[in-house]
Amino acid sequence: MKLRLQPTRLAQIASLVVVAGLVLPPLLILVVSAFSSQPPGGGWLFSLVNARRAFSNEYLGGSLLNSLVYAGATASLVLALGVALAFVVERTDSAFSRYAEIFSVIPVLMPAVTLVSAWIMLLSPRGGFFNLLYQSITGADTPLFDIYSMSGMVLIGILQELPLAFLWLQPVFRSMNPELEEAARISGASHLRTLFKITLPAVAPALLGAWLMFFIYSFGALSVPILIGLPAKIFLYSTEVYLASTKIPTNYGAASFYSLLLLAMTVVAIVIYNRLMRDKDRYATLRGKSFNPRRYALGRARPLVDMLMSLAVLLTAGLPILILLWNAFMPYPQVPSWASLQLFTWANFGSALNYGSAMRAIWNSFWIGLLAGAITTAIGAWVAWLKLRSDDRFRIMVLSEQIGTLPIAVPGMIVGVGLIWLFLSLPVGIYATPWILLLAYIILHLPYAIRMCASGLVQLHPELEEAARVAGAGWLVVLRRVVLALIAPTLMSAAIYVSLRSFREYAASLFLIAPGSEVFSVVVLDMWQGGNSNTLAAYTIMVMAGLALMLAGTTVLNRKIGVRQAARSSRPLQESAS
């Protein structure tokens, strides 16, 4: 039943105003500031001085080429591996299918800065674990692999984005009707021919859209370019934005112009993706007719496939966590041995707790993340409910949803640079405070909240709300006693997910922190750049253990709340029915 009350129309307009007011100003001001000769807060005067300064950078062409190579290689390889992982989990009888949720936990517990730092500990040419082990066994003077290279950057970029690729592509193969493939095999097609003639063409728009997103993520990434690219003197385009905004004297005008090109690439990618999906009915594989998904029997290849799947988890999380654990208890990087066990120490944990702003950073990340989770989920649930349940004849909610999900393709550093310009230009005193970080986290994670809340609401049949309204309940009562009660587990999951993602966010934070508002990921970067790798290991192990306990506790609590709320909310409906 569609809501046609005037308050609902006002709620739709309010949602559009709130979402557009959050997302659009930081992006639009980049366009304005890129063509102004004035610094932030100095008004606006049209000029091409920023363009001239940007193009006069002799390193810009090489940085742009390096970024295209890095992003193209990373996106292509991570797409291929992501397709393989998603296909194995959703379409085969691999035993690993039961443990696929590991890939959804890895990005939360293993922040990007931590993952890159851990792999440098493993593959650094001088102190890297594998290189030290190789040299001690072979007596060689040269390292086995130098992570400070383009190939090293691509390798770590793939490991960083692989869990995201799996989560992006898993629903594609889950929702595909296998009857199309079965019909091809009945016609005599081999498994390989079916894969290339039926399966991949059917999901081609989704795969191309995923590649575009992975390319944008890689192009706008900062952890790999800063931690690996800068020491190797391999400059990427995102490095130019970072250096223009952080080196002294800062050049926010050049940074905004650099960001404008990246924003334009993002918009082009979104337009291409929408054009692909405009004709999505051609590729529809899930219709009204139900089907029973059937899995490929791997047969003798099953142990090998399971081993490769386990290797993927080992590379994306297992080895980084193990090296962090080892280094956390060692005074300096070294290969494990009986002799090195004699050097076992807890001193690194004390150093981490006493390291400058380390404890303040954890507290800031904690409360800002919790607040971001609550606010973002509230906005996401509001937008999702109005989109699914209200009469949207003027397509207000379609526009609200499109604007709200736009940041999913916008790199964090663009939001960071945009907010710098915005709040240095407006008479609002939140620049250089934790509140500007909170705003950035809400903007960046709003798409996740909208999607997660919409997924929960889709499973809630409208007849439950109709029954409550027939019993005389107003729409506010229906929203509180029925909708919110029944999707409480989804809301909690969305809030915790956004909180944890905010805790690990670094790209926007690098541009927005100030003394007193430091956050976890930026302190990790500071520790690494200061040469405190063992202190960094102890610090991240403590934080990751806390995040794991928090995630486990909220999972248990979420299940209990779901059962309790479902039972409680069903009583009024049963009484009204009787």
DOKOL-814388 format. One record per residue (C-alpha): x, y, z; residue in one letter. Coordinates in steps of 0.2 Angstrom, whole numbers, plus 5000, padded with zeros to 4 digits. Layout:
N
XYZA;...
END
This chain:
578
500050005000M;500750174995K;500750315007L;499950475000R;499850585015L;500550765014Q;501750735028P;502550595017T;502850715003R;503650835015L;504750695022A;505350655004Q;505850835001I;506650845018A;507650685013S;508250754997L;508750915005V;509750825019V;510550705007V;510950834994A;511550955007G;512850825013L;513450754997V;513450894984L;514351044992P;516050964995P;516050904977L;515351064969L;516551174978I;518051084970L;517351144953V;517251324959V;518951324969S;519851244955A;519551404944F;519951534958S;521551624961S;521051654979Q;521551534994P;520151445004P;519151575013G;519751725002G;518251734991G;518151684973W;519051764958L;519051674941F;520751624936S;521651484927L;523151504938V;522851334946N;522751244930A;524451334924R;525251274940R;524651104939A;525151084921F;526851164924S;527251014936N;528550924926E;528050764936Y;526250774932L;526250674916G;527350534923G;526250524938S;524650514928L;525450374917L;525950284932N;524250294940S;523450234924L;524650084923V;524350044942Y;522450064942A;522249974926G;523349824931A;522549814948T;520749834943A;520949694929S;521849574940L;520749594955V;519249574944L;519849414937A;520249344955L;518649414962G;517649324948V;518549164952A;518249184971L;516449224969A;516149084956F;516948954967V;515949004983V;514249024974E;514248904960R;515348754966T;515348624980D;516948694987S;517048675006A;517548855007F;515848915003S;515348895021R;516749015027Y;516449145014A;515949275027E;517849295031I;518049405016F;516749525023S;517649535040V;519449565033I;519149745026P;518449785044V;519849715054L;521249745042M;521249935038P;522149975022A;523650065030V;523849915042T;523849795027L;525149885017V;526249905032S;526149725036A;526649675018W;528049795019I;528649705034M;528549545024L;529349605008L;530449745012S;532149725003P;533149755019R;532149695034G;530649605025G;530349435033F;530249335017F;531849415010N;532749395026L;532249205026L;532749185008Y;534449265011Q;534749165027S;534349005017I;535249035001T;536649155007G;536149284993A;536449464994D;534949524984T;533149514990P;531949384983L;530649514979F;530749704981D;529049774986I;529649954982Y;529249934963S;527749954952M;527449764953S;527549774972G;526249914972M;525049814960V;525249654971L;524749744987I;523449844978G;522649674973I;522749604990L;521949764997Q;520449764985E;520149574984L;518949564998P;517949714991L;517949624974A;517249464981F;515849554991L;515449654975W;515349504963L;514649374975Q;512849434973P;513049424954V;513349244953F;512149204967R;510649284958S;511049204941M;509849064935N;510848914932P;509548844920E;510348944906L;512048854908E;511148684910E;510248714894A;511948744885A;512648584893R;511148484887I;511548544870S;513248474871G;514248624876A;515748594887S;515948674904H;517248794897L;516248844882R;514748874893T;515748984904L;516349094890F;514749094880K;513349094893I;513949134910T;515149284907L;514149364894P;512649364905A;513549454919V;514549564907A;513749734913P;514049694931A;515849644928L;516249804918L;515349904931G;516449824944A;518049854934W;517650034933L;517350044952M;518949954955F;519950064943F;519250224952I;519650154969Y;521450114963S;521650274955F;521150374970G;522050254983A;523250334995L;523950195006S;524950104993V;525650264984P;526150345001I;526950195009L;527650104994I;527650234980G;528450374989L;529950284996P;530250204978A;530050374970K;528550304960I;527350454960F;525550424956L;524250554953Y;523450534970S;525250574977T;525150744969E;523550784977V;524250724994Y;525850824992L;525050984986A;523950985002S;525150935015T;526850995010K;527351165016I;526851285009P;525251205005T;524451234988N;522551194990Y;522251274973G;523251144964A;522551004975A;520751054970S;521251064952F;522050884953Y;520550824962S;519350894949L;520150784936L;519850634947L;518050684950L;517750704932A;518450524929M;517250464943T;515750554935V;516150474918V;516350304925A;514650324934I;513850384917V;514550234908I;513950114921Y;512250184921N;512150174902R;512649994903L;511349954916M;509950054906R;509749904895D;509949774909K;508449674905D;509449604890R;510549524903Y;509249474916A;509449304922T;508349304938L;506449314933R;504849284942G;505049094940K;505849014955S;507448904953F;508548794963N;510348844962P;511448694957R;513248694960R;514648624950Y;515448464957A;517348494958L;517748314960G;519548284961R;519948464959A;519048504975R;520548494987P;521548604975L;520248734974V;519948734993D;521848754995M;521848904983L;520448984992M;521348965009S;522849045001L;521849194996A;521349215014V;523149185020L;523749325008L;522449455012T;522349425031A;523349275038G;525149325034L;524849515038P;524149465055I;525549345059L;526949465054I;526149595065L;525949475079L;527849425078W;528549595076N;527449655091A;528449545102F;530149575094M;531349725097P;531749735079Y;531249645062P;532049465061Q;531749295055V;530949175068P;532149065077S;532548985094W;533749125096A;532549265092S;531249195105L;532549245118Q;532149425113L;530349405117F;529749575124T;528149665129W;529049835128A;528249875111N;526549875119F;527050005132G;527850105118S;526250105108A;525150155123L;526350305127N;526650355108Y;526150535107G;524250545102S;524050355100A;522750335114M;521850495110R;521750435092A;520950275097I;519650365107W;519350495093N;519050355081S;517950265093F;516750405097W;516750475080I;516450305072G;514950265084L;514150435080L;514450415062A;513650245062G;512150305071A;511850465061I;512250375044T;511050235048T;509650345053A;509850445037I;510050285026G;508450205034A;507450365031W;507950365013V;507650185010A;505950175019W;505350325009L;506050254993K;505150084995L;503550135004R;503050304998S;502150364982D;503650434972D;502650504957R;503850654957F;505350544958R;506050634973I;506650474981M;507450414966V;508450574965L;508850554984S;509450384982E;510550424967Q;511350564976I;511550464992G;512450324984T;513550434973L;515050434986P;515250254984I;516250294968A;517050454975V;518850434983P;519050485001G;520350614996M;519150714985I;517950725000V;519350775011G;519950914999V;518150974996G;517850985014L;519451085017I;518851215004W;517051215010L;517351255029F;518751375026L;517551475015S;516051465026L;515851545043P;515651385052V;516951335065G;517151155062I;518751155052Y;520151075061A;518950985074T;518350805075P;516650865068W;517350885051I;517950705052L;516250655057L;515450745042L;516650665030A;516350485037Y;514450515035I;514650565017I;515750425012L;514750285021H;513050345017L;512850225002P;513250075013Y;511850125025A;510550155012I;510949985003R;510949885020M;509349965026C;508549945009A;509049755010S;508149735027G;506649835021L;506349735006V;506149575016Q;504749665026L;503149635017H;502049795016P;500549695022E;501249705040L;501149895040E;499449885031E;498749775045A;499349895058A;498550045049R;496949945048V;497049925067A;497050115068G;498950145070A;499550315062G;501150305051W;502250365065L;501650215076V;501850095061V;503550155058L;504050145077R;503149985082R;503249885066V;504549945054V;505949995066L;505549845078A;505649715064L;507249785055I;508149825071A;509449685068P;509749765051T;509949935058L;511149885071M;512149785058S;512249945047A;512750055061A;514149935067I;514749915049Y;514850105046V;515650125063S;516950005059L;517250075042R;517450245049S;518650185062F;519850125048R;519550265036E;521150355031Y;521050445014A;519950585019A;520650585037S;522450625031L;521750795024F;520650835039L;521550795055I;522250925066A;523150925083P;521850855095G;520850765082S;522050625077E;521250455072V;521950285072F;522350265054S;523350425053V;524350375069V;524750215061V;525450305045L;526450425057D;527250275066M;527750195050W;528450355043Q;529450375059G;530250205058G;529250135073N;528749965064S;528749865079N;527749985089T;526549995075L;526349815075A;525949815094A;524749955092Y;523749885077T;523649715086I;522849785101M;521649885091V;521249735079M;520949625095A;519749765101G;518849775085L;518649585084A;517949575101L;516749715097M;516149635081L;515849465090A;514949545104G;513749645093T;513449495082T;512849395097V;511849545103L;511049575086N;510449405085R;509649415102K;508849585098I;508149515082G;507249375091V;506549475105R;505949625094Q;505149505081A;504149415095A;503749585103R;503149665087S;502049515082S;500949525098R;500049685092P;499749615075L;499049455082Q;497949545094E;497249655080S;496949505068A;495949425082S;
END
